[in-house]
């Protein structure tokens, strides 16, 4: 069996990050900054070793220092503005990729949930909602 390869991309597909192998960590973050960054009530990201990620396309960059004191440099498409990956100064050997950018419902589930004290009260009950079929 071969090595898993997944490609994350922006909405217009100009910026892409191809990730080889399985992520070393998949996490959900409920911090308020991730909520603002994603426009959702939490963010889900996958962490890969830097040498397992190949980036294609041009990107704009934006930095933010989090509550932990570390700085992330977000790389986004200059055309459609979608974030495709980011670097973390506290973890220079790794790259984070938003799981939604893979557009892959079979992506591995999260291993950890952080900043749960800022989560919306209903998030962990979402599995109890009725499902609508497409």
MODELLER restraints for C-alpha pairs under 7 A, 6 or more apart:
rsr = mdl.restraints
at = mdl.atoms
rsr.add(forms.Gaussian(group=physical.xy_distance, feature=features.Distance(at['CA:3:A'], at['CA:20:A']), mean=6.78, stdev=0.5))
rsr.add(forms.Gaussian(group=physical.xy_distance, feature=features.Distance(at['CA:3:A'], at['CA:21:A']), mean=5.44, stdev=0.5))
rsr.add(forms.Gaussian(group=physical.xy_distance, feature=features.Distance(at['CA:4:A'], at['CA:20:A']), mean=5.90, stdev=0.5))
rsr.add(forms.Gaussian(group=physical.xy_distance, feature=features.Distance(at['CA:4:A'], at['CA:21:A']), mean=4.74, stdev=0.5))
rsr.add(forms.Gaussian(group=physical.xy_distance, feature=features.Distance(at['CA:4:A'], at['CA:22:A']), mean=6.57, stdev=0.5))
rsr.add(forms.Gaussian(group=physical.xy_distance, feature=features.Distance(at['CA:5:A'], at['CA:18:A']), mean=6.84, stdev=0.5))
rsr.add(forms.Gaussian(group=physical.xy_distance, feature=features.Distance(at['CA:5:A'], at['CA:19:A']), mean=5.65, stdev=0.5))
rsr.add(forms.Gaussian(group=physical.xy_distance, feature=features.Distance(at['CA:5:A'], at['CA:20:A']), mean=4.52, stdev=0.5))
rsr.add(forms.Gaussian(group=physical.xy_distance, feature=features.Distance(at['CA:5:A'], at['CA:21:A']), mean=5.93, stdev=0.5))
rsr.add(forms.Gaussian(group=physical.xy_distance, feature=features.Distance(at['CA:6:A'], at['CA:18:A']), mean=5.67, stdev=0.5))
rsr.add(forms.Gaussian(group=physical.xy_distance, feature=features.Distance(at['CA:6:A'], at['CA:19:A']), mean=5.31, stdev=0.5))
rsr.add(forms.Gaussian(group=physical.xy_distance, feature=features.Distance(at['CA:6:A'], at['CA:20:A']), mean=6.64, stdev=0.5))
rsr.add(forms.Gaussian(group=physical.xy_distance, feature=features.Distance(at['CA:6:A'], at['CA:102:A']), mean=6.97, stdev=0.5))
rsr.add(forms.Gaussian(group=physical.xy_distance, feature=features.Distance(at['CA:7:A'], at['CA:16:A']), mean=6.58, stdev=0.5))
rsr.add(forms.Gaussian(group=physical.xy_distance, feature=features.Distance(at['CA:7:A'], at['CA:17:A']), mean=5.56, stdev=0.5))
rsr.add(forms.Gaussian(group=physical.xy_distance, feature=features.Distance(at['CA:7:A'], at['CA:18:A']), mean=4.15, stdev=0.5))
rsr.add(forms.Gaussian(group=physical.xy_distance, feature=features.Distance(at['CA:7:A'], at['CA:19:A']), mean=6.10, stdev=0.5))
rsr.add(forms.Gaussian(group=physical.xy_distance, feature=features.Distance(at['CA:7:A'], at['CA:102:A']), mean=5.94, stdev=0.5))
rsr.add(forms.Gaussian(group=physical.xy_distance, feature=features.Distance(at['CA:8:A'], at['CA:16:A']), mean=5.59, stdev=0.5))
rsr.add(forms.Gaussian(group=physical.xy_distance, feature=features.Distance(at['CA:8:A'], at['CA:17:A']), mean=5.16, stdev=0.5))
rsr.add(forms.Gaussian(group=physical.xy_distance, feature=features.Distance(at['CA:8:A'], at['CA:18:A']), mean=6.28, stdev=0.5))
rsr.add(forms.Gaussian(group=physical.xy_distance, feature=features.Distance(at['CA:8:A'], at['CA:84:A']), mean=6.58, stdev=0.5))
rsr.add(forms.Gaussian(group=physical.xy_distance, feature=features.Distance(at['CA:8:A'], at['CA:101:A']), mean=4.74, stdev=0.5))
rsr.add(forms.Gaussian(group=physical.xy_distance, feature=features.Distance(at['CA:8:A'], at['CA:102:A']), mean=4.11, stdev=0.5))
rsr.add(forms.Gaussian(group=physical.xy_distance, feature=features.Distance(at['CA:9:A'], at['CA:15:A']), mean=5.66, stdev=0.5))
rsr.add(forms.Gaussian(group=physical.xy_distance, feature=features.Distance(at['CA:9:A'], at['CA:16:A']), mean=4.31, stdev=0.5))
rsr.add(forms.Gaussian(group=physical.xy_distance, feature=features.Distance(at['CA:9:A'], at['CA:17:A']), mean=6.37, stdev=0.5))
rsr.add(forms.Gaussian(group=physical.xy_distance, feature=features.Distance(at['CA:9:A'], at['CA:84:A']), mean=5.94, stdev=0.5))
rsr.add(forms.Gaussian(group=physical.xy_distance, feature=features.Distance(at['CA:9:A'], at['CA:101:A']), mean=5.41, stdev=0.5))
rsr.add(forms.Gaussian(group=physical.xy_distance, feature=features.Distance(at['CA:9:A'], at['CA:102:A']), mean=6.55, stdev=0.5))
rsr.add(forms.Gaussian(group=physical.xy_distance, feature=features.Distance(at['CA:10:A'], at['CA:16:A']), mean=6.72, stdev=0.5))
rsr.add(forms.Gaussian(group=physical.xy_distance, feature=features.Distance(at['CA:10:A'], at['CA:77:A']), mean=6.45, stdev=0.5))
rsr.add(forms.Gaussian(group=physical.xy_distance, feature=features.Distance(at['CA:10:A'], at['CA:82:A']), mean=5.13, stdev=0.5))
rsr.add(forms.Gaussian(group=physical.xy_distance, feature=features.Distance(at['CA:10:A'], at['CA:83:A']), mean=6.70, stdev=0.5))
rsr.add(forms.Gaussian(group=physical.xy_distance, feature=features.Distance(at['CA:10:A'], at['CA:84:A']), mean=5.90, stdev=0.5))
rsr.add(forms.Gaussian(group=physical.xy_distance, feature=features.Distance(at['CA:10:A'], at['CA:101:A']), mean=6.45, stdev=0.5))
rsr.add(forms.Gaussian(group=physical.xy_distance, feature=features.Distance(at['CA:11:A'], at['CA:80:A']), mean=6.35, stdev=0.5))
rsr.add(forms.Gaussian(group=physical.xy_distance, feature=features.Distance(at['CA:11:A'], at['CA:82:A']), mean=6.44, stdev=0.5))
rsr.add(forms.Gaussian(group=physical.xy_distance, feature=features.Distance(at['CA:12:A'], at['CA:80:A']), mean=6.29, stdev=0.5))
rsr.add(forms.Gaussian(group=physical.xy_distance, feature=features.Distance(at['CA:14:A'], at['CA:57:A']), mean=5.60, stdev=0.5))
rsr.add(forms.Gaussian(group=physical.xy_distance, feature=features.Distance(at['CA:15:A'], at['CA:56:A']), mean=5.81, stdev=0.5))
rsr.add(forms.Gaussian(group=physical.xy_distance, feature=features.Distance(at['CA:15:A'], at['CA:57:A']), mean=4.43, stdev=0.5))
rsr.add(forms.Gaussian(group=physical.xy_distance, feature=features.Distance(at['CA:15:A'], at['CA:58:A']), mean=6.13, stdev=0.5))
rsr.add(forms.Gaussian(group=physical.xy_distance, feature=features.Distance(at['CA:15:A'], at['CA:59:A']), mean=6.81, stdev=0.5))
rsr.add(forms.Gaussian(group=physical.xy_distance, feature=features.Distance(at['CA:15:A'], at['CA:77:A']), mean=5.86, stdev=0.5))
rsr.add(forms.Gaussian(group=physical.xy_distance, feature=features.Distance(at['CA:16:A'], at['CA:55:A']), mean=5.68, stdev=0.5))
rsr.add(forms.Gaussian(group=physical.xy_distance, feature=features.Distance(at['CA:16:A'], at['CA:56:A']), mean=5.21, stdev=0.5))
rsr.add(forms.Gaussian(group=physical.xy_distance, feature=features.Distance(at['CA:16:A'], at['CA:57:A']), mean=6.40, stdev=0.5))
rsr.add(forms.Gaussian(group=physical.xy_distance, feature=features.Distance(at['CA:16:A'], at['CA:84:A']), mean=6.89, stdev=0.5))
rsr.add(forms.Gaussian(group=physical.xy_distance, feature=features.Distance(at['CA:17:A'], at['CA:53:A']), mean=6.30, stdev=0.5))
rsr.add(forms.Gaussian(group=physical.xy_distance, feature=features.Distance(at['CA:17:A'], at['CA:54:A']), mean=5.55, stdev=0.5))
rsr.add(forms.Gaussian(group=physical.xy_distance, feature=features.Distance(at['CA:17:A'], at['CA:55:A']), mean=4.44, stdev=0.5))
rsr.add(forms.Gaussian(group=physical.xy_distance, feature=features.Distance(at['CA:17:A'], at['CA:56:A']), mean=6.45, stdev=0.5))
rsr.add(forms.Gaussian(group=physical.xy_distance, feature=features.Distance(at['CA:17:A'], at['CA:84:A']), mean=6.94, stdev=0.5))
rsr.add(forms.Gaussian(group=physical.xy_distance, feature=features.Distance(at['CA:18:A'], at['CA:53:A']), mean=5.56, stdev=0.5))
rsr.add(forms.Gaussian(group=physical.xy_distance, feature=features.Distance(at['CA:18:A'], at['CA:54:A']), mean=5.16, stdev=0.5))
rsr.add(forms.Gaussian(group=physical.xy_distance, feature=features.Distance(at['CA:18:A'], at['CA:55:A']), mean=6.44, stdev=0.5))
rsr.add(forms.Gaussian(group=physical.xy_distance, feature=features.Distance(at['CA:19:A'], at['CA:52:A']), mean=5.61, stdev=0.5))
rsr.add(forms.Gaussian(group=physical.xy_distance, feature=features.Distance(at['CA:19:A'], at['CA:53:A']), mean=4.56, stdev=0.5))
rsr.add(forms.Gaussian(group=physical.xy_distance, feature=features.Distance(at['CA:19:A'], at['CA:54:A']), mean=6.64, stdev=0.5))
rsr.add(forms.Gaussian(group=physical.xy_distance, feature=features.Distance(at['CA:20:A'], at['CA:52:A']), mean=5.09, stdev=0.5))
rsr.add(forms.Gaussian(group=physical.xy_distance, feature=features.Distance(at['CA:20:A'], at['CA:53:A']), mean=6.49, stdev=0.5))
rsr.add(forms.Gaussian(group=physical.xy_distance, feature=features.Distance(at['CA:23:A'], at['CA:46:A']), mean=5.84, stdev=0.5))
rsr.add(forms.Gaussian(group=physical.xy_distance, feature=features.Distance(at['CA:23:A'], at['CA:47:A']), mean=5.46, stdev=0.5))
rsr.add(forms.Gaussian(group=physical.xy_distance, feature=features.Distance(at['CA:23:A'], at['CA:48:A']), mean=4.96, stdev=0.5))
rsr.add(forms.Gaussian(group=physical.xy_distance, feature=features.Distance(at['CA:24:A'], at['CA:47:A']), mean=5.73, stdev=0.5))
rsr.add(forms.Gaussian(group=physical.xy_distance, feature=features.Distance(at['CA:24:A'], at['CA:48:A']), mean=5.73, stdev=0.5))
rsr.add(forms.Gaussian(group=physical.xy_distance, feature=features.Distance(at['CA:25:A'], at['CA:46:A']), mean=5.73, stdev=0.5))
rsr.add(forms.Gaussian(group=physical.xy_distance, feature=features.Distance(at['CA:25:A'], at['CA:47:A']), mean=5.16, stdev=0.5))
rsr.add(forms.Gaussian(group=physical.xy_distance, feature=features.Distance(at['CA:25:A'], at['CA:111:A']), mean=6.58, stdev=0.5))
rsr.add(forms.Gaussian(group=physical.xy_distance, feature=features.Distance(at['CA:26:A'], at['CA:45:A']), mean=5.70, stdev=0.5))
rsr.add(forms.Gaussian(group=physical.xy_distance, feature=features.Distance(at['CA:26:A'], at['CA:46:A']), mean=4.35, stdev=0.5))
rsr.add(forms.Gaussian(group=physical.xy_distance, feature=features.Distance(at['CA:26:A'], at['CA:47:A']), mean=6.32, stdev=0.5))
rsr.add(forms.Gaussian(group=physical.xy_distance, feature=features.Distance(at['CA:26:A'], at['CA:109:A']), mean=6.89, stdev=0.5))
rsr.add(forms.Gaussian(group=physical.xy_distance, feature=features.Distance(at['CA:26:A'], at['CA:110:A']), mean=4.62, stdev=0.5))
rsr.add(forms.Gaussian(group=physical.xy_distance, feature=features.Distance(at['CA:26:A'], at['CA:111:A']), mean=5.44, stdev=0.5))
rsr.add(forms.Gaussian(group=physical.xy_distance, feature=features.Distance(at['CA:26:A'], at['CA:112:A']), mean=6.92, stdev=0.5))
rsr.add(forms.Gaussian(group=physical.xy_distance, feature=features.Distance(at['CA:27:A'], at['CA:44:A']), mean=5.58, stdev=0.5))
rsr.add(forms.Gaussian(group=physical.xy_distance, feature=features.Distance(at['CA:27:A'], at['CA:45:A']), mean=5.52, stdev=0.5))
rsr.add(forms.Gaussian(group=physical.xy_distance, feature=features.Distance(at['CA:27:A'], at['CA:46:A']), mean=6.53, stdev=0.5))
rsr.add(forms.Gaussian(group=physical.xy_distance, feature=features.Distance(at['CA:27:A'], at['CA:110:A']), mean=4.87, stdev=0.5))
rsr.add(forms.Gaussian(group=physical.xy_distance, feature=features.Distance(at['CA:27:A'], at['CA:111:A']), mean=5.75, stdev=0.5))
rsr.add(forms.Gaussian(group=physical.xy_distance, feature=features.Distance(at['CA:27:A'], at['CA:112:A']), mean=4.93, stdev=0.5))
rsr.add(forms.Gaussian(group=physical.xy_distance, feature=features.Distance(at['CA:27:A'], at['CA:113:A']), mean=5.66, stdev=0.5))
rsr.add(forms.Gaussian(group=physical.xy_distance, feature=features.Distance(at['CA:28:A'], at['CA:42:A']), mean=6.60, stdev=0.5))
rsr.add(forms.Gaussian(group=physical.xy_distance, feature=features.Distance(at['CA:28:A'], at['CA:43:A']), mean=5.52, stdev=0.5))
rsr.add(forms.Gaussian(group=physical.xy_distance, feature=features.Distance(at['CA:28:A'], at['CA:44:A']), mean=4.35, stdev=0.5))
rsr.add(forms.Gaussian(group=physical.xy_distance, feature=features.Distance(at['CA:28:A'], at['CA:45:A']), mean=6.54, stdev=0.5))
rsr.add(forms.Gaussian(group=physical.xy_distance, feature=features.Distance(at['CA:28:A'], at['CA:110:A']), mean=6.44, stdev=0.5))
rsr.add(forms.Gaussian(group=physical.xy_distance, feature=features.Distance(at['CA:28:A'], at['CA:112:A']), mean=6.44, stdev=0.5))
rsr.add(forms.Gaussian(group=physical.xy_distance, feature=features.Distance(at['CA:28:A'], at['CA:113:A']), mean=4.68, stdev=0.5))
rsr.add(forms.Gaussian(group=physical.xy_distance, feature=features.Distance(at['CA:28:A'], at['CA:114:A']), mean=6.25, stdev=0.5))
rsr.add(forms.Gaussian(group=physical.xy_distance, feature=features.Distance(at['CA:29:A'], at['CA:42:A']), mean=5.58, stdev=0.5))
rsr.add(forms.Gaussian(group=physical.xy_distance, feature=features.Distance(at['CA:29:A'], at['CA:43:A']), mean=5.16, stdev=0.5))
rsr.add(forms.Gaussian(group=physical.xy_distance, feature=features.Distance(at['CA:29:A'], at['CA:44:A']), mean=6.33, stdev=0.5))
rsr.add(forms.Gaussian(group=physical.xy_distance, feature=features.Distance(at['CA:29:A'], at['CA:113:A']), mean=5.95, stdev=0.5))
rsr.add(forms.Gaussian(group=physical.xy_distance, feature=features.Distance(at['CA:29:A'], at['CA:114:A']), mean=4.95, stdev=0.5))
rsr.add(forms.Gaussian(group=physical.xy_distance, feature=features.Distance(at['CA:29:A'], at['CA:115:A']), mean=6.06, stdev=0.5))
rsr.add(forms.Gaussian(group=physical.xy_distance, feature=features.Distance(at['CA:30:A'], at['CA:41:A']), mean=6.86, stdev=0.5))
rsr.add(forms.Gaussian(group=physical.xy_distance, feature=features.Distance(at['CA:30:A'], at['CA:42:A']), mean=4.60, stdev=0.5))
rsr.add(forms.Gaussian(group=physical.xy_distance, feature=features.Distance(at['CA:30:A'], at['CA:43:A']), mean=6.60, stdev=0.5))
rsr.add(forms.Gaussian(group=physical.xy_distance, feature=features.Distance(at['CA:30:A'], at['CA:114:A']), mean=6.27, stdev=0.5))
rsr.add(forms.Gaussian(group=physical.xy_distance, feature=features.Distance(at['CA:30:A'], at['CA:115:A']), mean=5.11, stdev=0.5))
rsr.add(forms.Gaussian(group=physical.xy_distance, feature=features.Distance(at['CA:30:A'], at['CA:116:A']), mean=5.73, stdev=0.5))
rsr.add(forms.Gaussian(group=physical.xy_distance, feature=features.Distance(at['CA:30:A'], at['CA:118:A']), mean=5.73, stdev=0.5))
rsr.add(forms.Gaussian(group=physical.xy_distance, feature=features.Distance(at['CA:30:A'], at['CA:119:A']), mean=5.12, stdev=0.5))
rsr.add(forms.Gaussian(group=physical.xy_distance, feature=features.Distance(at['CA:31:A'], at['CA:115:A']), mean=5.37, stdev=0.5))
rsr.add(forms.Gaussian(group=physical.xy_distance, feature=features.Distance(at['CA:31:A'], at['CA:118:A']), mean=5.83, stdev=0.5))
rsr.add(forms.Gaussian(group=physical.xy_distance, feature=features.Distance(at['CA:32:A'], at['CA:118:A']), mean=6.84, stdev=0.5))
rsr.add(forms.Gaussian(group=physical.xy_distance, feature=features.Distance(at['CA:34:A'], at['CA:42:A']), mean=6.36, stdev=0.5))
rsr.add(forms.Gaussian(group=physical.xy_distance, feature=features.Distance(at['CA:34:A'], at['CA:43:A']), mean=5.77, stdev=0.5))
rsr.add(forms.Gaussian(group=physical.xy_distance, feature=features.Distance(at['CA:35:A'], at['CA:41:A']), mean=5.14, stdev=0.5))
rsr.add(forms.Gaussian(group=physical.xy_distance, feature=features.Distance(at['CA:35:A'], at['CA:42:A']), mean=5.24, stdev=0.5))
rsr.add(forms.Gaussian(group=physical.xy_distance, feature=features.Distance(at['CA:35:A'], at['CA:43:A']), mean=6.59, stdev=0.5))
rsr.add(forms.Gaussian(group=physical.xy_distance, feature=features.Distance(at['CA:41:A'], at['CA:120:A']), mean=6.83, stdev=0.5))
rsr.add(forms.Gaussian(group=physical.xy_distance, feature=features.Distance(at['CA:44:A'], at['CA:98:A']), mean=5.92, stdev=0.5))
rsr.add(forms.Gaussian(group=physical.xy_distance, feature=features.Distance(at['CA:44:A'], at['CA:99:A']), mean=5.71, stdev=0.5))
rsr.add(forms.Gaussian(group=physical.xy_distance, feature=features.Distance(at['CA:45:A'], at['CA:96:A']), mean=6.26, stdev=0.5))
rsr.add(forms.Gaussian(group=physical.xy_distance, feature=features.Distance(at['CA:45:A'], at['CA:97:A']), mean=5.43, stdev=0.5))
rsr.add(forms.Gaussian(group=physical.xy_distance, feature=features.Distance(at['CA:45:A'], at['CA:98:A']), mean=4.28, stdev=0.5))
rsr.add(forms.Gaussian(group=physical.xy_distance, feature=features.Distance(at['CA:45:A'], at['CA:99:A']), mean=5.04, stdev=0.5))
rsr.add(forms.Gaussian(group=physical.xy_distance, feature=features.Distance(at['CA:46:A'], at['CA:96:A']), mean=5.52, stdev=0.5))
rsr.add(forms.Gaussian(group=physical.xy_distance, feature=features.Distance(at['CA:46:A'], at['CA:97:A']), mean=5.24, stdev=0.5))
rsr.add(forms.Gaussian(group=physical.xy_distance, feature=features.Distance(at['CA:46:A'], at['CA:98:A']), mean=6.29, stdev=0.5))
rsr.add(forms.Gaussian(group=physical.xy_distance, feature=features.Distance(at['CA:46:A'], at['CA:99:A']), mean=6.07, stdev=0.5))
rsr.add(forms.Gaussian(group=physical.xy_distance, feature=features.Distance(at['CA:47:A'], at['CA:94:A']), mean=6.44, stdev=0.5))
rsr.add(forms.Gaussian(group=physical.xy_distance, feature=features.Distance(at['CA:47:A'], at['CA:95:A']), mean=5.69, stdev=0.5))
rsr.add(forms.Gaussian(group=physical.xy_distance, feature=features.Distance(at['CA:47:A'], at['CA:96:A']), mean=4.44, stdev=0.5))
rsr.add(forms.Gaussian(group=physical.xy_distance, feature=features.Distance(at['CA:47:A'], at['CA:97:A']), mean=6.43, stdev=0.5))
rsr.add(forms.Gaussian(group=physical.xy_distance, feature=features.Distance(at['CA:48:A'], at['CA:94:A']), mean=5.51, stdev=0.5))
rsr.add(forms.Gaussian(group=physical.xy_distance, feature=features.Distance(at['CA:48:A'], at['CA:95:A']), mean=5.41, stdev=0.5))
rsr.add(forms.Gaussian(group=physical.xy_distance, feature=features.Distance(at['CA:48:A'], at['CA:96:A']), mean=6.38, stdev=0.5))
rsr.add(forms.Gaussian(group=physical.xy_distance, feature=features.Distance(at['CA:49:A'], at['CA:93:A']), mean=5.97, stdev=0.5))
rsr.add(forms.Gaussian(group=physical.xy_distance, feature=features.Distance(at['CA:49:A'], at['CA:94:A']), mean=4.45, stdev=0.5))
rsr.add(forms.Gaussian(group=physical.xy_distance, feature=features.Distance(at['CA:49:A'], at['CA:95:A']), mean=6.30, stdev=0.5))
rsr.add(forms.Gaussian(group=physical.xy_distance, feature=features.Distance(at['CA:50:A'], at['CA:93:A']), mean=5.32, stdev=0.5))
rsr.add(forms.Gaussian(group=physical.xy_distance, feature=features.Distance(at['CA:50:A'], at['CA:94:A']), mean=4.57, stdev=0.5))
rsr.add(forms.Gaussian(group=physical.xy_distance, feature=features.Distance(at['CA:50:A'], at['CA:95:A']), mean=5.41, stdev=0.5))
rsr.add(forms.Gaussian(group=physical.xy_distance, feature=features.Distance(at['CA:58:A'], at['CA:77:A']), mean=6.80, stdev=0.5))
rsr.add(forms.Gaussian(group=physical.xy_distance, feature=features.Distance(at['CA:59:A'], at['CA:75:A']), mean=5.61, stdev=0.5))
rsr.add(forms.Gaussian(group=physical.xy_distance, feature=features.Distance(at['CA:59:A'], at['CA:76:A']), mean=5.23, stdev=0.5))
rsr.add(forms.Gaussian(group=physical.xy_distance, feature=features.Distance(at['CA:59:A'], at['CA:77:A']), mean=4.95, stdev=0.5))
rsr.add(forms.Gaussian(group=physical.xy_distance, feature=features.Distance(at['CA:59:A'], at['CA:78:A']), mean=5.86, stdev=0.5))
rsr.add(forms.Gaussian(group=physical.xy_distance, feature=features.Distance(at['CA:60:A'], at['CA:75:A']), mean=5.67, stdev=0.5))
rsr.add(forms.Gaussian(group=physical.xy_distance, feature=features.Distance(at['CA:60:A'], at['CA:76:A']), mean=5.27, stdev=0.5))
rsr.add(forms.Gaussian(group=physical.xy_distance, feature=features.Distance(at['CA:60:A'], at['CA:77:A']), mean=6.14, stdev=0.5))
rsr.add(forms.Gaussian(group=physical.xy_distance, feature=features.Distance(at['CA:60:A'], at['CA:78:A']), mean=5.59, stdev=0.5))
rsr.add(forms.Gaussian(group=physical.xy_distance, feature=features.Distance(at['CA:61:A'], at['CA:73:A']), mean=6.39, stdev=0.5))
rsr.add(forms.Gaussian(group=physical.xy_distance, feature=features.Distance(at['CA:61:A'], at['CA:74:A']), mean=5.47, stdev=0.5))
rsr.add(forms.Gaussian(group=physical.xy_distance, feature=features.Distance(at['CA:61:A'], at['CA:75:A']), mean=4.72, stdev=0.5))
rsr.add(forms.Gaussian(group=physical.xy_distance, feature=features.Distance(at['CA:61:A'], at['CA:76:A']), mean=6.27, stdev=0.5))
rsr.add(forms.Gaussian(group=physical.xy_distance, feature=features.Distance(at['CA:62:A'], at['CA:73:A']), mean=5.60, stdev=0.5))
rsr.add(forms.Gaussian(group=physical.xy_distance, feature=features.Distance(at['CA:62:A'], at['CA:74:A']), mean=5.18, stdev=0.5))
rsr.add(forms.Gaussian(group=physical.xy_distance, feature=features.Distance(at['CA:62:A'], at['CA:75:A']), mean=6.79, stdev=0.5))
rsr.add(forms.Gaussian(group=physical.xy_distance, feature=features.Distance(at['CA:63:A'], at['CA:71:A']), mean=6.61, stdev=0.5))
rsr.add(forms.Gaussian(group=physical.xy_distance, feature=features.Distance(at['CA:63:A'], at['CA:72:A']), mean=5.56, stdev=0.5))
rsr.add(forms.Gaussian(group=physical.xy_distance, feature=features.Distance(at['CA:63:A'], at['CA:73:A']), mean=4.36, stdev=0.5))
rsr.add(forms.Gaussian(group=physical.xy_distance, feature=features.Distance(at['CA:63:A'], at['CA:74:A']), mean=6.08, stdev=0.5))
rsr.add(forms.Gaussian(group=physical.xy_distance, feature=features.Distance(at['CA:64:A'], at['CA:71:A']), mean=5.49, stdev=0.5))
rsr.add(forms.Gaussian(group=physical.xy_distance, feature=features.Distance(at['CA:64:A'], at['CA:72:A']), mean=5.53, stdev=0.5))
rsr.add(forms.Gaussian(group=physical.xy_distance, feature=features.Distance(at['CA:64:A'], at['CA:73:A']), mean=6.72, stdev=0.5))
rsr.add(forms.Gaussian(group=physical.xy_distance, feature=features.Distance(at['CA:65:A'], at['CA:71:A']), mean=4.11, stdev=0.5))
rsr.add(forms.Gaussian(group=physical.xy_distance, feature=features.Distance(at['CA:65:A'], at['CA:72:A']), mean=6.37, stdev=0.5))
rsr.add(forms.Gaussian(group=physical.xy_distance, feature=features.Distance(at['CA:70:A'], at['CA:89:A']), mean=6.22, stdev=0.5))
rsr.add(forms.Gaussian(group=physical.xy_distance, feature=features.Distance(at['CA:70:A'], at['CA:90:A']), mean=5.83, stdev=0.5))
rsr.add(forms.Gaussian(group=physical.xy_distance, feature=features.Distance(at['CA:71:A'], at['CA:88:A']), mean=6.01, stdev=0.5))
rsr.add(forms.Gaussian(group=physical.xy_distance, feature=features.Distance(at['CA:71:A'], at['CA:89:A']), mean=5.61, stdev=0.5))
rsr.add(forms.Gaussian(group=physical.xy_distance, feature=features.Distance(at['CA:72:A'], at['CA:86:A']), mean=6.39, stdev=0.5))
rsr.add(forms.Gaussian(group=physical.xy_distance, feature=features.Distance(at['CA:72:A'], at['CA:87:A']), mean=5.54, stdev=0.5))
rsr.add(forms.Gaussian(group=physical.xy_distance, feature=features.Distance(at['CA:72:A'], at['CA:88:A']), mean=4.50, stdev=0.5))
rsr.add(forms.Gaussian(group=physical.xy_distance, feature=features.Distance(at['CA:72:A'], at['CA:89:A']), mean=6.33, stdev=0.5))
rsr.add(forms.Gaussian(group=physical.xy_distance, feature=features.Distance(at['CA:73:A'], at['CA:86:A']), mean=5.33, stdev=0.5))
rsr.add(forms.Gaussian(group=physical.xy_distance, feature=features.Distance(at['CA:73:A'], at['CA:87:A']), mean=5.15, stdev=0.5))
rsr.add(forms.Gaussian(group=physical.xy_distance, feature=features.Distance(at['CA:73:A'], at['CA:88:A']), mean=6.51, stdev=0.5))
rsr.add(forms.Gaussian(group=physical.xy_distance, feature=features.Distance(at['CA:74:A'], at['CA:83:A']), mean=6.61, stdev=0.5))
rsr.add(forms.Gaussian(group=physical.xy_distance, feature=features.Distance(at['CA:74:A'], at['CA:85:A']), mean=6.21, stdev=0.5))
rsr.add(forms.Gaussian(group=physical.xy_distance, feature=features.Distance(at['CA:74:A'], at['CA:86:A']), mean=4.30, stdev=0.5))
rsr.add(forms.Gaussian(group=physical.xy_distance, feature=features.Distance(at['CA:74:A'], at['CA:87:A']), mean=6.65, stdev=0.5))
rsr.add(forms.Gaussian(group=physical.xy_distance, feature=features.Distance(at['CA:75:A'], at['CA:83:A']), mean=5.68, stdev=0.5))
rsr.add(forms.Gaussian(group=physical.xy_distance, feature=features.Distance(at['CA:75:A'], at['CA:84:A']), mean=6.16, stdev=0.5))
rsr.add(forms.Gaussian(group=physical.xy_distance, feature=features.Distance(at['CA:75:A'], at['CA:85:A']), mean=5.54, stdev=0.5))
rsr.add(forms.Gaussian(group=physical.xy_distance, feature=features.Distance(at['CA:75:A'], at['CA:86:A']), mean=5.64, stdev=0.5))
rsr.add(forms.Gaussian(group=physical.xy_distance, feature=features.Distance(at['CA:76:A'], at['CA:82:A']), mean=5.26, stdev=0.5))
rsr.add(forms.Gaussian(group=physical.xy_distance, feature=features.Distance(at['CA:76:A'], at['CA:83:A']), mean=4.04, stdev=0.5))
rsr.add(forms.Gaussian(group=physical.xy_distance, feature=features.Distance(at['CA:76:A'], at['CA:84:A']), mean=5.80, stdev=0.5))
rsr.add(forms.Gaussian(group=physical.xy_distance, feature=features.Distance(at['CA:77:A'], at['CA:83:A']), mean=6.57, stdev=0.5))
rsr.add(forms.Gaussian(group=physical.xy_distance, feature=features.Distance(at['CA:84:A'], at['CA:97:A']), mean=6.07, stdev=0.5))
rsr.add(forms.Gaussian(group=physical.xy_distance, feature=features.Distance(at['CA:84:A'], at['CA:98:A']), mean=6.53, stdev=0.5))
rsr.add(forms.Gaussian(group=physical.xy_distance, feature=features.Distance(at['CA:84:A'], at['CA:101:A']), mean=6.32, stdev=0.5))
rsr.add(forms.Gaussian(group=physical.xy_distance, feature=features.Distance(at['CA:85:A'], at['CA:95:A']), mean=6.79, stdev=0.5))
rsr.add(forms.Gaussian(group=physical.xy_distance, feature=features.Distance(at['CA:85:A'], at['CA:96:A']), mean=5.53, stdev=0.5))
rsr.add(forms.Gaussian(group=physical.xy_distance, feature=features.Distance(at['CA:85:A'], at['CA:97:A']), mean=4.41, stdev=0.5))
rsr.add(forms.Gaussian(group=physical.xy_distance, feature=features.Distance(at['CA:85:A'], at['CA:98:A']), mean=6.61, stdev=0.5))
rsr.add(forms.Gaussian(group=physical.xy_distance, feature=features.Distance(at['CA:86:A'], at['CA:95:A']), mean=5.92, stdev=0.5))
rsr.add(forms.Gaussian(group=physical.xy_distance, feature=features.Distance(at['CA:86:A'], at['CA:96:A']), mean=5.28, stdev=0.5))
rsr.add(forms.Gaussian(group=physical.xy_distance, feature=features.Distance(at['CA:86:A'], at['CA:97:A']), mean=6.55, stdev=0.5))
rsr.add(forms.Gaussian(group=physical.xy_distance, feature=features.Distance(at['CA:87:A'], at['CA:95:A']), mean=5.24, stdev=0.5))
rsr.add(forms.Gaussian(group=physical.xy_distance, feature=features.Distance(at['CA:87:A'], at['CA:96:A']), mean=6.50, stdev=0.5))
